[in-house]
Amino acid sequence: MKKYKFKAKDWNGKTVNGTLEAMDINEVVSSIKGNGLVPIKVNEDKDNIFKELHSRMFNRVTGKQISNLTRQLSTMMTAGLALTDALSLLRNQSPSGSVMYQIIDDCLTIVRSGQPLGKALEKYKNYFGEAYVASVKAGEEGGVLEDVLSKLADSLEADTEFRGKVKGAMIYPIIVVIGMLIVAFIMMVFVIPKLLSLYGDFGSKMPAITVALMTISTWTVKLWFLFPMIPLGIYSVMKAGDKNENFRYKRDEIFMKLPIIGDLTKKTVVANTNRTLSMLLTAGISLVEALRIVSNVADNEVYRRAYLKIAERVEKGFNVSESFEEAGVFQPIVTQMVATGEATGKLDEVLLKVAKYFSTEAEQSVKGLTAAIEPLIMIVLGIGVGFLVVAVIVPIYNLTSQF
């Protein structure tokens, strides 16, 4: 939520100044008009910029928070509490002034005005996701909101657990690599130049390996500013490329062809998208609509297009399993399981089993990747240390042999 300053006029022509908290400027304008005022000027409150930065850094809404909120809301409603009472309790449990408090408070206000929860959540789609909001709407329309919230909580908890395991497995090699790079940079910029300057004072001829080390160190000192610029440049290019659909497709296609990483990417995307698809179908959303929603929430452009293609074929009357096979990006077991679910009329249950299967497979792939990376890191570290030791020790040996 951002704070905005506004200037407006009432029907008597009197100027009204004030501030409002909203997601964007359009919401502010709508709120002003809703109060019978004519907006003249609306600006973001620049005095609030540091509070906004603080809020983004420390008051973010995490997947675990959404998962906990959903589970608690489901439990309360199943126990017989009215939606407004449940939301009121959840709001009071949240830290006052936090983003989650503001979201629940706003949703409570909207629900009390007679609007459904799904309508209230539309404003916060960037936090909850399109699939979540669509499921809640379908649950309300079908009169099974408690069941849908329970299924949503199950799905979110599984997703949070899966992401946590992947991050946990990757954090050690990432920290080691970053540590190696920092130590190497410090050695090249601060330590090696001083050591090599001592050798130069004796005027003896340096061995080739030491000359190579001196060259690397000299260029590192001269071009040190490039080291932070290179990752920033890559990040900027990737961020700009994200706005281009063809760029995203080529990038994801290349990633999927990489050894080990490509296989992990496929398993992760299939697990996440099938879990979401199962959740949407369980909520009562039609298959075609569910496929389109999944295409919008897929983190991979190749799979996004695949799900759109499947939705188009299913809408034209083709079999679901044949459409999955025609897409050309799904593993054979996926199409076989989808065919089974289609034949038995339990597609949502089968898709959930597919998601669980590939979540387990992805976890095993991550463990295999880290197991392969760790010895590789040790080899690179050993070569680097050996290179430094030889480059520093050989000149010392040559100097001592002269006396």
BELNORBEL-V45997 format. One record per residue. N is the residue number from 0. OMEGA is omega in radians with two decimals (NA if undefined). Layout:
N&OMEGA + N&OMEGA
//
This chain:
0&3.11 + 1&3.11 + 2&-3.11 + 3&2.99 + 4&-3.13 + 5&3.05 + 6&-3.08 + 7&3.09 + 8&3.05 + 9&-3.06 + 10&3.10 + 11&3.13 + 12&-3.14 + 13&-3.14 + 14&3.13 + 15&3.08 + 16&3.12 + 17&3.11 + 18&3.11 + 19&3.01 + 20&-3.11 + 21&3.13 + 22&-3.14 + 23&-3.06 + 24&3.12 + 25&3.11 + 26&3.11 + 27&-3.13 + 28&3.13 + 29&-3.14 + 30&3.12 + 31&3.13 + 32&3.13 + 33&3.10 + 34&3.08 + 35&3.14 + 36&3.09 + 37&-3.11 + 38&3.11 + 39&-3.08 + 40&3.10 + 41&3.13 + 42&3.04 + 43&-3.12 + 44&-3.10 + 45&3.11 + 46&-3.09 + 47&-3.01 + 48&-3.12 + 49&3.05 + 50&3.14 + 51&3.11 + 52&3.11 + 53&3.14 + 54&-3.12 + 55&-3.09 + 56&-2.98 + 57&-3.11 + 58&3.13 + 59&3.08 + 60&-3.10 + 61&3.09 + 62&3.13 + 63&3.10 + 64&3.11 + 65&3.14 + 66&3.14 + 67&3.11 + 68&-3.11 + 69&3.14 + 70&-3.12 + 71&3.13 + 72&3.11 + 73&-3.12 + 74&-3.13 + 75&-3.11 + 76&3.09 + 77&3.13 + 78&3.07 + 79&3.12 + 80&3.05 + 81&-3.10 + 82&-3.12 + 83&3.12 + 84&3.13 + 85&3.12 + 86&3.12 + 87&3.11 + 88&-3.14 + 89&3.10 + 90&-3.11 + 91&3.10 + 92&-3.11 + 93&3.10 + 94&-3.12 + 95&3.14 + 96&3.12 + 97&3.13 + 98&-3.13 + 99&3.10 + 100&-3.12 + 101&-3.14 + 102&-3.11 + 103&-3.14 + 104&3.13 + 105&3.11 + 106&3.12 + 107&3.12 + 108&-3.12 + 109&3.14 + 110&3.12 + 111&3.13 + 112&3.09 + 113&3.13 + 114&3.10 + 115&-3.13 + 116&3.13 + 117&3.11 + 118&3.13 + 119&-3.09 + 120&3.13 + 121&3.14 + 122&-3.04 + 123&-3.13 + 124&3.13 + 125&3.07 + 126&-3.02 + 127&-3.13 + 128&-3.09 + 129&-3.11 + 130&3.14 + 131&-3.11 + 132&3.14 + 133&3.13 + 134&3.13 + 135&3.12 + 136&-3.14 + 137&3.12 + 138&3.11 + 139&-3.14 + 140&-3.12 + 141&-3.14 + 142&-3.12 + 143&-3.08 + 144&-3.13 + 145&3.14 + 146&-3.13 + 147&3.12 + 148&3.10 + 149&3.11 + 150&3.10 + 151&3.13 + 152&3.10 + 153&-3.11 + 154&-3.12 + 155&3.12 + 156&3.11 + 157&3.14 + 158&3.13 + 159&3.13 + 160&-3.13 + 161&3.14 + 162&3.12 + 163&3.13 + 164&3.13 + 165&3.14 + 166&-3.14 + 167&-3.14 + 168&-3.06 + 169&-3.00 + 170&-3.12 + 171&3.13 + 172&3.13 + 173&3.13 + 174&3.14 + 175&-3.14 + 176&3.12 + 177&3.10 + 178&3.11 + 179&-3.12 + 180&3.13 + 181&3.13 + 182&3.13 + 183&3.14 + 184&3.13 + 185&3.13 + 186&-3.08 + 187&-3.05 + 188&-3.00 + 189&-3.01 + 190&-3.06 + 191&3.14 + 192&-3.13 + 193&3.13 + 194&-3.08 + 195&3.10 + 196&3.08 + 197&3.13 + 198&-3.11 + 199&-3.13 + 200&-3.13 + 201&3.08 + 202&3.13 + 203&-3.13 + 204&-3.13 + 205&3.05 + 206&-3.05 + 207&-3.10 + 208&3.12 + 209&3.08 + 210&3.12 + 211&3.11 + 212&3.11 + 213&3.14 + 214&3.13 + 215&-3.13 + 216&-3.13 + 217&-3.13 + 218&3.10 + 219&3.12 + 220&-3.10 + 221&-3.02 + 222&-3.10 + 223&-3.08 + 224&3.14 + 225&-3.06 + 226&3.04 + 227&-3.09 + 228&-3.10 + 229&3.11 + 230&3.10 + 231&3.11 + 232&3.11 + 233&3.13 + 234&-3.12 + 235&3.14 + 236&-3.14 + 237&3.14 + 238&3.11 + 239&3.14 + 240&3.12 + 241&-3.13 + 242&-3.12 + 243&-3.07 + 244&-3.12 + 245&3.09 + 246&3.14 + 247&-3.13 + 248&-3.14 + 249&3.14 + 250&-3.12 + 251&3.11 + 252&3.11 + 253&3.13 + 254&-3.10 + 255&3.14 + 256&-3.14 + 257&3.10 + 258&3.12 + 259&-3.11 + 260&3.14 + 261&3.12 + 262&3.11 + 263&3.12 + 264&-3.13 + 265&-3.11 + 266&-3.12 + 267&-3.12 + 268&3.14 + 269&3.12 + 270&-3.09 + 271&-3.08 + 272&3.13 + 273&3.06 + 274&3.12 + 275&-3.14 + 276&3.10 + 277&-3.13 + 278&-3.13 + 279&3.12 + 280&3.10 + 281&3.14 + 282&3.11 + 283&3.11 + 284&-3.13 + 285&-3.07 + 286&-3.12 + 287&3.14 + 288&3.13 + 289&3.12 + 290&3.13 + 291&3.10 + 292&3.12 + 293&3.12 + 294&-3.14 + 295&-3.10 + 296&3.12 + 297&-3.12 + 298&-3.06 + 299&-3.06 + 300&3.12 + 301&3.14 + 302&3.09 + 303&3.12 + 304&-3.14 + 305&3.14 + 306&3.07 + 307&3.13 + 308&3.11 + 309&3.13 + 310&3.14 + 311&-3.13 + 312&3.13 + 313&3.13 + 314&3.13 + 315&3.07 + 316&3.12 + 317&3.08 + 318&-3.13 + 319&-3.10 + 320&3.11 + 321&3.14 + 322&3.08 + 323&-3.14 + 324&-3.13 + 325&-3.13 + 326&3.03 + 327&-3.12 + 328&-3.09 + 329&3.11 + 330&-3.13 + 331&-3.13 + 332&3.12 + 333&-3.12 + 334&3.12 + 335&3.13 + 336&3.11 + 337&3.11 + 338&3.10 + 339&3.13 + 340&3.12 + 341&-3.10 + 342&-3.09 + 343&-3.11 + 344&3.13 + 345&-3.07 + 346&-3.12 + 347&3.13 + 348&-3.14 + 349&3.13 + 350&3.09 + 351&3.09 + 352&3.07 + 353&-3.14 + 354&3.14 + 355&-3.14 + 356&-3.09 + 357&3.01 + 358&3.10 + 359&3.12 + 360&3.14 + 361&3.10 + 362&3.11 + 363&3.11 + 364&3.12 + 365&3.10 + 366&3.10 + 367&3.13 + 368&3.14 + 369&3.10 + 370&3.12 + 371&-3.09 + 372&-3.04 + 373&3.09 + 374&3.10 + 375&3.10 + 376&-3.14 + 377&3.11 + 378&3.13 + 379&3.12 + 380&3.12 + 381&3.11 + 382&-3.13 + 383&3.13 + 384&3.11 + 385&3.11 + 386&-3.14 + 387&-3.11 + 388&-3.13 + 389&-3.11 + 390&-3.12 + 391&-3.05 + 392&-3.09 + 393&3.10 + 394&3.11 + 395&3.12 + 396&3.12 + 397&-3.14 + 398&-3.12 + 399&-3.13 + 400&3.14 + 401&-3.07 + 402&NA
//
